[in-house]
């Protein structure tokens, strides 16, 4: 199908399953309005609102969800973009939590993804599939906890992981194949850090900041 564009201030937006509709681009701009989709399929999804939540299941090559003072709770399926570039996911809110379940196995171009909030919690679980390029997965918080889980055991490509917060704890678990190029940076202030880095050889290292695979 073609493009879907909605600009509707002070109007909430929701839908039942739209499994039979697949758009090229979805562009939604709201204000002080909640967004809830049971399912939404497109090559590119870009949703913006303020002072309200975003929730739903989103299936696309590129996904951007942003709000303020509202939670973002989403199940994402990330596919190969039609333009052939690397898949990108950007999630951002403030004064609320982010809760994500991400299946990126349908894309072979790798994934660039970052989630941001402040004064809330980030909980995200991500599964990567075999890819032709490396991936970056980040979580950035302020005054809140990060609960981060990533299965990169199938990628076969370089992986860059970034977790940053302050006044909150970080619990990070990453599965990455032995000898696969890996770079991790975990930054925290006034909080604890617990890291579990596991390879397909069963090697595990807990509590630390990693710049290379240690086994």
Secondary structure as a PSIPRED ss2 file (coil, helix, strand):
# PSIPRED VFORMAT (PSIPRED V4.0)

   1 X C   1.000  0.000  0.000
   2 X C   1.000  0.000  0.000
   3 X C   1.000  0.000  0.000
   4 X E   0.000  0.000  1.000
   5 X E   0.000  0.000  1.000
   6 X E   0.000  0.000  1.000
   7 X E   0.000  0.000  1.000
   8 X E   0.000  0.000  1.000
   9 X E   0.000  0.000  1.000
  10 X C   1.000  0.000  0.000
  11 X C   1.000  0.000  0.000
  12 X C   1.000  0.000  0.000
  13 X E   0.000  0.000  1.000
  14 X E   0.000  0.000  1.000
  15 X E   0.000  0.000  1.000
  16 X C   1.000  0.000  0.000
  17 X C   1.000  0.000  0.000
  18 X C   1.000  0.000  0.000
  19 X C   1.000  0.000  0.000
  20 X C   1.000  0.000  0.000
  21 X C   1.000  0.000  0.000
  22 X E   0.000  0.000  1.000
  23 X E   0.000  0.000  1.000
  24 X E   0.000  0.000  1.000
  25 X E   0.000  0.000  1.000
  26 X E   0.000  0.000  1.000
  27 X E   0.000  0.000  1.000
  28 X E   0.000  0.000  1.000
  29 X E   0.000  0.000  1.000
  30 X E   0.000  0.000  1.000
  31 X E   0.000  0.000  1.000
  32 X C   1.000  0.000  0.000
  33 X C   1.000  0.000  0.000
  34 X C   1.000  0.000  0.000
  35 X E   0.000  0.000  1.000
  36 X E   0.000  0.000  1.000
  37 X E   0.000  0.000  1.000
  38 X E   0.000  0.000  1.000
  39 X E   0.000  0.000  1.000
  40 X E   0.000  0.000  1.000
  41 X E   0.000  0.000  1.000
  42 X E   0.000  0.000  1.000
  43 X E   0.000  0.000  1.000
  44 X E   0.000  0.000  1.000
  45 X E   0.000  0.000  1.000
  46 X E   0.000  0.000  1.000
  47 X E   0.000  0.000  1.000
  48 X E   0.000  0.000  1.000
  49 X C   1.000  0.000  0.000
  50 X C   1.000  0.000  0.000
  51 X C   1.000  0.000  0.000
  52 X C   1.000  0.000  0.000
  53 X C   1.000  0.000  0.000
  54 X E   0.000  0.000  1.000
  55 X E   0.000  0.000  1.000
  56 X E   0.000  0.000  1.000
  57 X E   0.000  0.000  1.000
  58 X E   0.000  0.000  1.000
  59 X E   0.000  0.000  1.000
  60 X E   0.000  0.000  1.000
  61 X C   1.000  0.000  0.000
  62 X E   0.000  0.000  1.000
  63 X E   0.000  0.000  1.000
  64 X E   0.000  0.000  1.000
  65 X E   0.000  0.000  1.000
  66 X E   0.000  0.000  1.000
  67 X C   1.000  0.000  0.000
  68 X C   1.000  0.000  0.000
  69 X C   1.000  0.000  0.000
  70 X C   1.000  0.000  0.000
  71 X C   1.000  0.000  0.000
  72 X E   0.000  0.000  1.000
  73 X E   0.000  0.000  1.000
  74 X E   0.000  0.000  1.000
  75 X E   0.000  0.000  1.000
  76 X E   0.000  0.000  1.000
  77 X E   0.000  0.000  1.000
  78 X E   0.000  0.000  1.000
  79 X C   1.000  0.000  0.000
  80 X C   1.000  0.000  0.000
  81 X C   1.000  0.000  0.000
  82 X C   1.000  0.000  0.000
  83 X C   1.000  0.000  0.000
  84 X C   1.000  0.000  0.000
  85 X C   1.000  0.000  0.000
  86 X C   1.000  0.000  0.000
  87 X E   0.000  0.000  1.000
  88 X E   0.000  0.000  1.000
  89 X E   0.000  0.000  1.000
  90 X E   0.000  0.000  1.000
  91 X E   0.000  0.000  1.000
  92 X E   0.000  0.000  1.000
  93 X C   1.000  0.000  0.000
  94 X C   1.000  0.000  0.000
  95 X C   1.000  0.000  0.000
  96 X C   1.000  0.000  0.000
  97 X C   1.000  0.000  0.000
  98 X E   0.000  0.000  1.000
  99 X E   0.000  0.000  1.000
 100 X E   0.000  0.000  1.000
 101 X E   0.000  0.000  1.000
 102 X E   0.000  0.000  1.000
 103 X E   0.000  0.000  1.000
 104 X E   0.000  0.000  1.000
 105 X C   1.000  0.000  0.000
 106 X C   1.000  0.000  0.000
 107 X C   1.000  0.000  0.000
 108 X C   1.000  0.000  0.000
 109 X C   1.000  0.000  0.000
 110 X C   1.000  0.000  0.000
 111 X E   0.000  0.000  1.000
 112 X E   0.000  0.000  1.000
 113 X E   0.000  0.000  1.000
 114 X E   0.000  0.000  1.000
 115 X E   0.000  0.000  1.000
 116 X E   0.000  0.000  1.000
 117 X C   1.000  0.000  0.000
 118 X C   1.000  0.000  0.000
 119 X C   1.000  0.000  0.000
 120 X C   1.000  0.000  0.000
 121 X C   1.000  0.000  0.000
 122 X E   0.000  0.000  1.000
 123 X E   0.000  0.000  1.000
 124 X E   0.000  0.000  1.000
 125 X E   0.000  0.000  1.000
 126 X E   0.000  0.000  1.000
 127 X E   0.000  0.000  1.000
 128 X E   0.000  0.000  1.000
 129 X C   1.000  0.000  0.000
 130 X C   1.000  0.000  0.000
 131 X C   1.000  0.000  0.000
 132 X C   1.000  0.000  0.000
 133 X C   1.000  0.000  0.000
 134 X C   1.000  0.000  0.000
 135 X E   0.000  0.000  1.000
 136 X E   0.000  0.000  1.000
 137 X E   0.000  0.000  1.000
 138 X E   0.000  0.000  1.000
 139 X E   0.000  0.000  1.000
 140 X E   0.000  0.000  1.000
 141 X C   1.000  0.000  0.000
 142 X C   1.000  0.000  0.000
 143 X C   1.000  0.000  0.000
 144 X C   1.000  0.000  0.000
 145 X C   1.000  0.000  0.000
 146 X E   0.000  0.000  1.000
 147 X E   0.000  0.000  1.000
 148 X E   0.000  0.000  1.000
 149 X E   0.000  0.000  1.000
 150 X E   0.000  0.000  1.000
 151 X E   0.000  0.000  1.000
 152 X E   0.000  0.000  1.000
 153 X C   1.000  0.000  0.000
 154 X C   1.000  0.000  0.000
 155 X C   1.000  0.000  0.000
 156 X C   1.000  0.000  0.000
 157 X C   1.000  0.000  0.000
 158 X C   1.000  0.000  0.000
 159 X E   0.000  0.000  1.000
 160 X E   0.000  0.000  1.000
 161 X E   0.000  0.000  1.000
 162 X E   0.000  0.000  1.000
 163 X E   0.000  0.000  1.000
 164 X E   0.000  0.000  1.000
 165 X C   1.000  0.000  0.000
 166 X C   1.000  0.000  0.000
 167 X C   1.000  0.000  0.000
 168 X C   1.000  0.000  0.000
 169 X C   1.000  0.000  0.000
 170 X E   0.000  0.000  1.000
 171 X E   0.000  0.000  1.000
 172 X E   0.000  0.000  1.000
 173 X E   0.000  0.000  1.000
 174 X E   0.000  0.000  1.000
 175 X E   0.000  0.000  1.000
 176 X E   0.000  0.000  1.000
 177 X C   1.000  0.000  0.000
 178 X C   1.000  0.000  0.000
 179 X C   1.000  0.000  0.000
 180 X C   1.000  0.000  0.000
 181 X C   1.000  0.000  0.000
 182 X E   0.000  0.000  1.000
 183 X E   0.000  0.000  1.000
 184 X E   0.000  0.000  1.000
 185 X E   0.000  0.000  1.000
 186 X E   0.000  0.000  1.000
 187 X E   0.000  0.000  1.000
 188 X C   1.000  0.000  0.000
 189 X C   1.000  0.000  0.000
 190 X C   1.000  0.000  0.000
 191 X C   1.000  0.000  0.000
 192 X C   1.000  0.000  0.000
 193 X E   0.000  0.000  1.000
 194 X E   0.000  0.000  1.000
 195 X E   0.000  0.000  1.000
 196 X E   0.000  0.000  1.000
 197 X E   0.000  0.000  1.000
 198 X E   0.000  0.000  1.000
 199 X C   1.000  0.000  0.000
 200 X C   1.000  0.000  0.000
 201 X C   1.000  0.000  0.000
 202 X C   1.000  0.000  0.000
 203 X C   1.000  0.000  0.000
 204 X E   0.000  0.000  1.000
 205 X E   0.000  0.000  1.000
 206 X E   0.000  0.000  1.000
 207 X C   1.000  0.000  0.000
 208 X C   1.000  0.000  0.000
 209 X C   1.000  0.000  0.000
 210 X C   1.000  0.000  0.000
 211 X C   1.000  0.000  0.000
 212 X C   1.000  0.000  0.000
 213 X C   1.000  0.000  0.000
 214 X C   1.000  0.000  0.000
 215 X C   1.000  0.000  0.000
